[in-house]
């Protein structure tokens, strides 16, 4: 069955500034309807390995270490519901040495004290011979948190995808205080690395997967910075293609359309040439007469009556932006291709392809590494933003659904444009920004991972690419990791095909994918039996993901890019806009999200630096 974000999940917490625990973790955050945080026992060891000498000093240091762990998990002392103390050779006369620092921890700046359950356990010794005191905590956060004091910071970043986390990272590196608010229980946005149930040492990607060393230098540089190992996409073998008439071919794509090959190649050539002419930074240059839907653009070229061309166009459009040619503006689609280094880049692997390299530990490793550089307490999960109010220059108030409030000099919005409507803006967004937000079309997308006990397609001389204009399998790639004995196919379902497939119940959706794959390899063949013999099935329907609502991006209709293209990135007072959709290059990809985060962070940093210092 599919892993769901609504299931309780856990995240281990290991903040910087504490000794490396080596074989355990400092804390764990357990998230479901609410959130429970448990910590390991915290002793007084400092980051450099030294210990305070007296019991009183050890208590103070251990309490400080505990607070770091709680903040790293997104909790505060007010959220503690139970404290447990272990004291070597306990003597009641030393009670004040214990009570004073603990009470200071539990009392906020307004004098309000939290009074959790406590347990004191006298012990003859602790695990470390130097240790004289140990403290552990349980904290609880719910969706109905009590009103809390406003937290002040330089910048609030709304959205914990790649763009938001990168913006927070850049601003923190520049010396500004940042709070990042993420609505879901995890960061990463449309990147979601999943550990297999049948092989816990291996991971698969339910979201963003590939990078390129040459054409996506920013994200590749991050993998090198954080020591993440990459692996080239598998490219050996034949592919399977199912045409508009249902016929199935085992061959190269150039051979798949028979008598229609010339017309299809003409369409691809015209599209590639038109994309190359696009100026991705000056939208007014696009020809007015061609600023129509992609379907109408194909008709203008005299190719609309060719069924193979129509099928190819539909498959390509849904694969690239998750929408149908009748819904997407030709200008937007061609601009998208140009921003991603052209048609061949988008559809291919190898040194120049968008599907060039995979990250061994998963794409989530990148965003996690960035977030781990932020100070403890900077990233707040389960924090959907309800309202953003601008009261004056350099004063923006942000309120989450739990009632938490933040006061910032600047706010960065780094969420999909189709989700802006979840936030109440005061004053309202300008008409042009509202028009853009309400008219973007989130891609209809799902991704299923079929995991097997062996790479049977490779053994049969297949590369793992299955394409169909009929569906539900629209296209696929082999995402195996032989070193981990992980053998998987990533199946994509997109556009109108996905809309119809979404109407099925969960079991029927799974069966439809497996049976279509069996059909593509020969319904009654030995390969079909192998295709049906899955070890594990995982799936994410990105269209149904709360706070995201689609993938890989949000598309624009005809005329909208020329009219609103610059509006995407325009700030509104002290509110600035990031997110992958605002990227000039590599929209819908991690590279675009990262560079958009860098751009908006620099924009904010420049404005903050220009403000007079009081």
Residue pairs with C-beta under 8 A, 6 or more apart in sequence:
1 506
1 510
1 537
2 506
2 537
2 538
2 539
2 540
2 541
3 194
3 206
3 538
3 540
5 184
5 185
5 186
5 545
5 546
6 32
7 32
8 30
8 31
8 32
9 30
9 31
9 32
9 185
9 186
10 28
10 29
10 30
10 31
11 28
11 29
11 31
11 73
11 185
11 186
12 25
12 27
12 28
13 25
13 26
13 27
13 28
13 29
13 37
13 39
13 69
13 72
13 73
14 20
14 21
14 25
14 26
14 27
14 72
15 26
15 68
15 69
15 71
15 72
15 376
16 372
16 373
16 376
17 47
17 68
17 376
18 26
18 47
18 65
18 68
18 69
19 45
19 46
19 47
19 49
21 40
24 40
25 40
26 39
26 40
26 42
26 69
26 72
27 37
27 38
27 39
27 40
27 69
27 70
27 72
27 73
28 37
28 38
28 39
28 73
29 35
29 36
29 37
29 73
29 74
29 75
29 381
30 36
30 37
30 38
31 185
31 381
31 382
33 142
33 143
34 140
34 141
34 142
34 143
35 74
35 75
35 140
35 141
35 142
35 185
35 381
35 382
36 138
36 139
36 140
36 141
37 70
37 73
37 74
37 75
37 79
37 137
37 138
37 139
37 140
37 141
38 136
38 137
38 138
38 139
39 66
39 69
39 70
39 136
39 137
39 138
40 69
40 136
41 84
41 86
41 134
41 135
41 136
42 62
42 63
42 65
42 66
42 69
42 134
42 135
42 136
43 58
43 62
43 65
43 126
43 128
43 131
43 133
43 134
44 51
44 52
44 57
44 58
44 59
44 60
44 61
44 62
44 65
44 131
44 132
44 133
45 51
45 61
45 65
45 128
45 130
45 131
46 52
46 61
51 58
51 128
51 130
51 131
52 58
52 60
52 61
55 87
55 88
55 94
55 97
55 132
55 133
56 94
56 97
58 131
58 132
58 133
59 97
59 98
59 101
59 102
59 133
59 135
60 101
62 133
62 134
62 135
63 101
63 102
63 104
63 105
63 135
66 105
66 135
66 136
66 137
67 77
67 105
68 376
69 376
70 76
70 77
70 79
70 80
70 137
70 139
71 376
71 377
72 376
72 377
73 139
74 141
74 377
74 379
74 380
74 381
74 382
75 139
75 141
76 148
76 377
77 105
77 106
77 108
77 114
78 106
78 108
78 112
78 114
78 148
79 139
79 140
79 141
80 106
80 114
80 116
80 137
80 138
80 139
81 116
81 117
81 138
81 139
81 140
82 116
82 117
82 118
82 119
82 137
82 138
83 102
83 116
83 117
83 118
83 119
83 135
83 136
83 137
84 118
84 119
84 120
84 121
84 135
84 136
84 137
85 98
85 118
85 119
85 120
85 121
85 133
85 134
85 135
86 121
86 123
86 126
86 133
86 134
86 135
87 94
87 98
87 120
87 121
87 122
87 123
87 132
87 133
88 123
88 124
88 125
88 126
88 131
88 132
88 133
89 122
89 124
89 132
90 120
90 122
98 120
98 133
102 135
103 113
106 113
106 114
106 115
106 116
107 113
107 114
108 149
109 149
110 149
116 137
126 132
126 134
141 382
141 402
142 402
143 382
143 401
143 402
144 402
145 402
145 403
145 404
146 403
147 403
148 403
148 404
148 405
150 397
150 405
150 406
150 407
151 179
151 404
151 405
151 406
151 407
152 406
152 407
152 408
153 177
153 178
153 179
153 406
153 407
153 408
154 171
154 176
154 177
154 178
154 408
154 409
154 410
154 608
155 168
155 171
155 176
155 177
155 178
155 179
155 408
155 409
155 410
155 411
155 412
155 604
155 608
156 178
156 179
156 180
156 181
156 396
156 398
156 406
156 408
156 410
156 411
156 412
157 164
157 165
157 167
157 168
157 171
157 178
157 179
157 180
157 181
157 411
157 412
157 414
158 164
158 181
158 385
158 388
158 398
158 411
158 412
158 413
158 414
158 415
158 423
159 180
159 181
159 182
159 183
159 189
159 413
159 414
159 415
159 578
159 579
160 180
160 181
160 182
160 184
160 186
160 187
160 188
160 189
160 367
160 371
160 379
160 381
161 187
161 188
161 189
161 190
161 191
161 367
161 414
161 415
161 579
161 580
161 593
162 188
162 189
162 191
162 208
162 366
162 367
162 580
162 590
162 593
162 594
162 597
163 189
163 414
163 578
163 579
163 580
163 582
163 593
163 594
163 596
163 597
163 600
164 180
164 182
164 189
164 412
164 414
164 415
164 578
164 579
164 597
165 180
165 187
165 367
165 370
165 371
165 597
166 370
166 593
166 594
166 597
166 598
166 601
167 412
167 414
167 578
167 597
167 598
167 600
167 601
167 604
168 178
168 180
168 370
168 371
168 374
168 378
168 379
168 601
169 370
169 371
169 373
169 374
169 597
169 601
170 597
170 598
170 601
170 602
170 605
171 178
171 601
171 604
171 605
172 178
172 373
172 374
172 375
172 378
173 373
174 601
174 605
176 604
176 605
176 608
178 374
178 378
179 378
179 380
179 406
179 408
180 187
180 371
180 374
180 378
180 379
180 380
181 380
181 383
181 384
181 385
181 398
181 400
181 406
182 379
182 380
182 381
182 382
182 383
183 382
183 383
183 384
183 385
183 415
183 546
183 547
184 381
184 382
184 546
184 547
185 381
185 382
186 192
186 381
187 367
187 368
187 371
187 379
187 381
188 207
188 363
188 364
188 367
188 368
189 207
189 367
189 548
189 593
190 207
190 208
190 542
190 548
190 551
190 552
191 205
191 207
191 208
191 363
191 364
191 366
191 367
191 590
192 205
192 206
192 207
192 364
192 540
193 203
193 204
193 205
193 206
193 361
193 362
193 363
193 364
193 365
194 203
194 204
194 205
194 206
194 449
194 538
195 202
195 203
196 202
196 203
196 204
196 451
196 486
196 536
196 538
197 536
198 451
198 535
198 536
199 451
199 484
199 485
199 486
199 536
201 484
202 481
202 484
202 485
202 486
203 361
203 362
203 486
204 449
204 451
204 479
204 486
204 488
204 490
204 538
205 358
205 362
205 363
205 449
205 479
205 490
206 447
206 449
206 538
206 539
206 540
207 363
207 447
207 540
207 542
207 551
208 363
208 552
208 589
208 590
209 355
209 358
209 363
209 477
209 479
209 490
210 233
210 354
210 355
210 356
210 357
210 358
211 219
211 220
211 223
211 230
211 356
211 357
211 359
211 363
211 590
211 591
212 220
212 351
212 352
212 353
212 354
212 356
212 357
212 591
213 220
213 230
213 351
213 356
213 357
214 351
214 352
215 341
215 345
215 352
215 354
215 591
216 586
216 589
216 590
216 591
218 591
218 594
218 595
218 598
219 366
219 590
219 591
219 594
220 230
220 357
222 228
222 366
222 369
222 370
222 594
223 230
223 359
223 366
225 369
226 365
226 366
226 369
228 359
228 360
228 361
228 365
228 366
228 369
229 359
229 360
229 361
230 357
230 358
230 359
230 360
231 357
231 358
231 359
231 360
231 481
232 349
232 356
232 357
232 358
233 349
233 350
233 353
233 355
233 356
233 357
233 358
233 477
233 478
234 458
234 463
234 464
234 478
234 480
235 349
235 350
235 463
236 458
236 463
237 457
237 458
237 461
237 462
237 463
237 464
238 250
238 251
238 252
238 461
238 462
238 463
239 250
239 251
239 252
239 253
239 462
239 463
239 465
239 466
239 467
240 248
240 249
240 250
240 462
240 465
240 466
240 467
240 520
240 521
241 248
241 249
241 251
241 253
241 256
241 467
241 468
242 248
242 249
242 467
242 468
242 469
242 470
242 520
243 249
243 256
243 257
243 308
243 311
243 469
244 307
244 308
244 310
244 311
244 469
244 470
245 307
246 470
248 519
248 520
249 255
249 256
250 462
253 467
254 261
254 265
255 261
257 264
257 308
257 312
260 306
260 307
260 308
260 309
263 303
263 306
263 308
263 309
264 306
264 308
264 309
264 312
266 303
267 298
267 301
267 303
267 306
267 309
267 312
267 313
268 312
268 343
270 301
270 303
271 334
271 337
271 343
272 337
272 342
272 343
272 344
274 290
274 330
274 334
275 334
275 335
275 337
275 338
275 342
275 343
276 338
276 342
278 286
278 331
278 334
278 335
278 337
278 338
279 285
279 286
280 335
280 338
280 339
280 584
280 585
281 584
283 331
283 335
283 561
283 562
283 565
283 566
284 562
286 331
286 334
286 335
286 561
286 562
289 300
290 297
290 300
290 330
290 331
291 329
291 330
291 331
291 558
291 559
291 562
292 300
292 329
292 330
292 558
293 325
293 326
293 327
293 328
293 329
293 330
293 557
293 558
294 313
294 317
294 325
294 326
294 328
294 329
294 330
294 333
295 304
295 313
295 324
295 325
295 326
296 330
296 558
297 330
298 304
298 309
298 310
298 313
298 325
303 309
304 310
311 469
312 469
313 325
314 324
314 325
314 469
314 495
314 496
315 467
315 468
315 469
315 474
315 475
316 347
317 323
317 324
317 325
317 328
317 333
317 495
318 324
318 444
318 474
318 494
318 495
318 496
318 497
318 498
319 474
319 475
319 492
319 494
319 495
320 333
320 336
320 337
320 346
320 552
320 588
321 328
321 332
321 333
321 336
321 443
321 552
321 553
321 555
321 588
322 442
322 443
322 444
322 445
322 494
322 495
322 498
322 550
322 551
322 552
322 553
322 555
323 441
323 443
323 444
323 495
323 555
324 495
324 496
327 441
327 555
327 557
328 441
328 555
328 556
328 557
329 555
329 556
329 557
329 558
329 559
329 560
329 561
330 558
331 558
331 559
331 561
331 562
332 555
332 556
332 557
332 560
332 561
333 555
335 561
336 553
336 555
336 587
336 588
337 343
337 346
339 583
339 584
339 585
339 586
339 587
339 592
340 346
340 354
340 585
340 586
340 587
340 588
340 589
341 352
341 354
344 352
344 353
345 352
345 353
345 354
346 354
347 353
347 354
348 354
348 355
349 355
349 356
350 356
354 589
355 477
358 479
358 481
359 365
359 366
360 481
360 483
363 590
366 590
371 379
380 400
380 404
382 402
383 400
383 401
383 402
383 404
384 400
384 401
384 422
384 547
385 398
385 399
385 400
385 401
385 422
385 423
386 399
386 400
386 401
386 423
386 424
387 397
387 398
387 399
387 423
387 424
387 425
387 426
388 396
388 397
388 398
388 399
388 411
388 423
388 424
388 425
388 426
388 575
389 396
389 397
389 399
389 425
389 426
390 396
390 426
390 427
390 573
390 574
390 575
391 397
393 573
393 574
394 409
394 410
394 574
394 611
395 407
395 409
395 574
396 407
396 408
396 409
396 410
396 411
396 573
396 574
396 575
397 405
397 406
397 407
398 405
398 406
398 407
398 408
398 411
399 405
399 406
408 574
409 574
409 608
409 611
410 574
410 575
410 576
410 604
410 607
410 608
411 574
411 575
411 576
412 575
412 576
412 577
412 578
412 600
412 601
412 604
413 420
413 423
413 575
413 576
413 577
413 578
413 579
414 577
414 578
414 579
414 596
414 597
414 600
415 547
415 579
416 442
416 548
416 549
416 550
416 553
416 554
416 579
416 581
417 436
417 437
417 440
417 554
417 568
417 579
417 581
418 437
418 440
418 441
418 442
418 549
418 550
418 554
419 547
419 548
419 549
420 429
420 437
421 437
421 438
422 547
425 572
425 575
428 434
429 437
429 572
430 572
432 564
432 567
433 567
433 570
433 572
435 564
436 560
436 564
436 567
436 568
439 556
439 557
439 560
440 554
440 555
440 556
440 581
441 554
441 555
441 556
441 557
442 543
442 549
442 550
442 551
442 553
442 554
442 555
443 494
443 495
443 542
443 543
443 550
443 551
443 552
443 553
443 554
443 555
444 494
444 495
444 496
444 498
444 499
444 502
444 543
444 550
445 492
445 493
445 494
445 498
445 542
445 543
445 550
445 551
445 552
446 492
446 493
446 494
446 498
446 501
446 502
446 539
446 540
446 541
446 542
446 543
447 490
447 491
447 492
447 493
447 539
447 540
447 542
447 551
448 490
448 491
448 493
448 510
448 513
448 537
448 538
448 539
449 479
449 488
449 489
449 490
449 491
449 536
449 537
449 538
449 539
450 488
450 489
450 491
450 513
450 514
450 517
450 531
450 534
450 537
451 486
451 487
451 488
451 534
451 535
451 536
451 537
451 538
452 487
452 488
452 489
452 530
452 533
452 534
452 535
453 487
453 533
453 535
454 487
455 464
455 478
455 480
455 482
455 487
456 487
456 527
456 530
456 531
457 463
457 464
457 478
457 489
457 521
457 527
458 464
458 478
458 480
460 521
460 527
462 521
463 478
464 476
464 477
464 478
464 480
464 489
465 475
465 476
465 477
465 478
466 473
466 475
466 476
466 489
466 491
466 517
466 520
467 474
467 475
467 476
468 474
468 475
468 516
468 520
470 497
471 493
471 497
471 498
471 500
471 501
471 516
472 493
472 497
472 498
472 501
472 509
472 512
472 513
472 516
473 491
473 492
473 493
473 513
473 516
473 517
473 520
474 492
474 493
474 494
474 495
474 497
474 498
475 492
475 494
476 489
476 490
476 491
476 492
477 489
477 490
478 488
478 489
478 490
479 488
479 489
479 490
480 486
480 487
480 488
489 517
491 513
491 517
493 501
493 513
498 543
501 509
501 512
502 509
502 541
502 543
502 544
504 512
509 539
510 537
510 539
514 531
514 532
514 534
514 537
515 532
517 531
518 527
518 528
518 529
518 531
518 532
519 528
521 527
521 528
521 531
522 528
542 548
542 549
542 550
542 551
543 549
543 550
543 551
552 588
552 589
553 580
553 581
553 587
553 588
554 581
556 564
568 577
568 581
568 582
569 577
569 582
569 599
569 600
570 577
571 577
571 603
576 600
576 603
576 604
577 600
578 596
578 597
578 599
578 600
578 601
579 593
579 596
580 587
580 588
580 589
580 590
580 592
580 593
580 596
581 587
581 588
581 596
582 596
582 599
582 600
583 591
583 592
583 593
583 595
583 596
583 599
584 595
585 591
585 592
585 595
586 592
586 595
